[in-house]
Amino acid sequence: MAETVPTREDGLFIGLDVGTQGVKLVAYDPQARAVVATTAAALELTSRDDGTREQEARWWIDAIQSCFAALEPGQRLRVRAIAVSGQQHGFVALSADGDVTAPVKLWCDTSTHAESEAIMQAVGGVAGSVELAGNPILTGYTASKLPWTRVHRPDAYAAMASILLPHDYVNFWLTGERFMEAGDASGTGWLDVRSRSWSEPMLRAIDDRRDLRDALPPLVEAGTTFALLPAVAGLLQLPAGVLVTTGGGDNMMAAIGTGNVVPGRLTMSLGTSGTLFAFADHPVVDAQARWAAFCSSSGGWLPLICTMNCTVATETTARLFQLDRSGAEAAIASTAPGADGLVMLPFFNGERTPDLPGARASLFGMNLHNATAAHHYRAAMEGATYSLRNGYDAFVDAGLSFDTVLLTGGGSKSAQWRQLVADVFDLPVVVPSQPEGAAFGAALQALWAHQRATGAADTLADVVLAHLQVDEALSTRPNPEHVAAYAAGYQRFQTYLQAITPLYA
């Protein structure tokens, strides 16, 4: 633990987001209430036809050094604390002396599908997995990467003394300490999210030849602080006494960065895929596994739903009809809610929510009036939003309630889509000012941890809500007339969804 704690109030707080495509750094000045610097460095990705998606851990470190080097010297001298957001589900195997023993298999690696199925079979399928840990073992989760490595890289597996996730490895490089926190750890597949402890039966199902508990680092409370290694401080040209706190997975940090740290708020990300997540003060586990029952990195839980087709649907349709951004916005403005009966099931990539991986996109209700580019584009945007509403309904069935949608991602830049979300969900929509939600969330966690280390009593939620800023010009409220129209459109979507489900189940 850190012994020297800087107390200057003119400091900067660094959030690092180690993603798949690159590393992003934000430097937040709490006195100015502003992000004063943003830097980034791209990452390579190793891909193979068998579904392999890997990176070398050293690439992350090189990118982090580039991000810090891009800060002004005076900014580096003002750094007081750092927190790391990382892509979830990766597998970093460390030897006893701290060397990485193999390339890092990432969240998007599908080469371990057979191992995922074998683990699930060993524990009694989805029902058994949910009973043991709260989640099924999906292909991308960390769990299936261990038996794959044992078979395909036996020397690396035998040399493995510690199991870390990507953001844990960055923390290890920064501090020399091996530790995990419950948020990112809940994406491994072997953390019992109800009790925030390792599930021994699940670990045995992953590997019954060795006790994997010996390789797991301790779980520490969110906001625990460690000292930045002097050698790393010198390498990054940072002052002595900088603190490093726990960080978390990218979804968990995005929750913090969008203000989703109290019940009642729903964060919605309109990216290539669509994401919904919410803060809960109790475990929210579904027997049917309709959502990921994750822990948060703020002391609570983070039920999360992901759809595979969001802006991919609108962008594909725009490309088909050669619509630029202004033309796409005009298409929505020129057509009525419900697209005059045209409905798209936008499953271009298959779908995760609902669980139809073999599904394909479909159009229903086409007639001579709605067979236009504008109607098709509206149907794509409505279909992507209805898919998210389908996941939202599962949250409501679980007893969660919401008063605000916090909207992020590329789709949030569309005024028409912001209004559509407000109308389909019948909730006010708020757009946070900071576009880099995960990195900003990490910076806010660093600020809170630093304040706590210097004796402040504020909770993380206190700090986040005090520093979160929203773009009032982008906020919107439901239009009552449109709410009713979209309710009817959503029912048509559900009818067609039920009709095609037997084709792809």
Secondary structure by P-SEA (a helix, b strand, c coil): ccccccccccbbbbbbbbcccbbbbbbbbcccccccccccbbbbbbbcccbbbbbbaaaaaaaaaaaaaaccaaaaaaccbbbbbbbcbbbbbbcccccccccccccccccaaaaaaaaaaaaccaaaaaaccccccccccaaaaaaaaaaccaaaaaaccccccaaaaaaaaacccccccaaaaaaccccccccccccaaaaaaacccccccccccccccccbbbbccaaaaaaaccccbbbbcccccaaaaaaaaaccccccbbbbbbccbbbbbbbbccccccccccccbbbbcccbbbbbbbbcccaaaaaaaaaaacccaaaaaaaaaaccccccccccccccccccccccccbbbbccccccccccaaaaaaaaaaaaaaaaaaaaaaaaaaccccccccccccccccaaaaaaaaaaacbbbbbbcccaaaaaaaaaaaaaaaaaaacccccaaaaaaaccccccccbbbbcaaaaaaaaaaaaaaaaaaaaaccccc
